[in-house]
């Protein structure tokens, strides 16, 4: 597997706003429960949104560079054995290199922003 330049995190707008104020992203409730922060690659993003965020509007979507995550970034098997990026611990909001928003239809359909690559 070739490591992509960017990985993407989906969060509520409220969670992202709180992270902006704190200067550190600590994750969503599911991240806290699982013990790591879930990320997706660009190619995994639409399926993640469909499976876990169906019917949600105004979700925050942001990207960080894999190289900036250091040893905290771990690739682990998940859905069907595919490797997903996980970050153990928190990270500074200064690591965020791109932000956008996304809506997921009630049927799981999603139009990803053009910047997702």
N, C-alpha and C positions, 0 to 999 in steps of 0.2 A: 504494500500500500504506500502510495506517495502521500506525504503529509501536505495538506492544503495550506495556503497562506493564512486563511481566515477560518474561524469557527464562529457559530452563531448561537446566541442565547435568546430565548423567548421569556418574557416576563410581563407582569401586569404593569401598566403605566404607574400605578401607585408604588410598586416595589422598586421600579427604576428611579422614580422621583426621590424616594427615601435613600436609595444608594447614592444618588447625586449629592444630597445634603450631607450624608455621612462620609462620602469620599471613598467608600468601600462597598463592593457588592458581596453580600453574604448569601444570596440565593433566594429561591422561592420555597414555600413550605415543602414541596416534594424533594427539593435538594436537601433540606435539613433532615427530612425523614430517611433519605437514602445515604446521607453522609458524604455527599459530593455534589458539585454543581454540574448539572446536565447541560451539554452543548450538542449541537448538530453541525455536520458539514453542510455545505450548500445543497449537495445532492440528497441529503437526508431530511432536510428542513420541511418540505411539503408533507411528507409522510408523518413526521413528528407532529406537525400542526393538525393534521387530519385525525390522528389517533388520540391526541391528548388535549386539544383545544377547540374541538368542534363547537361551532355556534358562538364563539367569543369574538368580540369586536374590539378594536382599539388596543390590541396587544402591542407591547413594545418589543422591538427586535433590534438587537445590536450585535456587533462583531468585534472580536479581539484577534490579534495575530497569534498564531500558535507559538511562534518564536518568543513572544513576550511572556508566555505562561510558565516557561522554565520547567523544572521537575514536577511542578504541581499538576501538569497536564499528563493524563494517562489515557491510553486508548484501550478500551475494554469491550469484549463481545456483548452484544445485546440482541435486539430483534433479529432472529434468524441467523445469529452468528456474526452479523456485521459489526465492525469496530466503531464505537462511538467515543467521542472525546469527552472526558470528564476532568474537572478540576477539583482537586482535593484542597480544601481551605477556601479562603476568600481572595479577592484581588482588587487592586485599586481601580477606581473608575477612570483614572488617567490611561488605563490600558485599552479603553473603548476607542476604536478607530472609525466606527460608522454606526449610525442610528437610523432607524426607520420605524414604521408601524405596519401592522398587518391585521386584516380581518379574516376570520375563518367562517365559511358558510355553515349553515345548519347541516348540510350534507357532507361537510369536511372539505369542500372546495376552497382553494386559496390561490390568489394571484400574488406571487412573490415580487417584491420590489426589484426593479432592474439592476440595482446595485449588488444584489446577492449573486455571487459568482463562486 
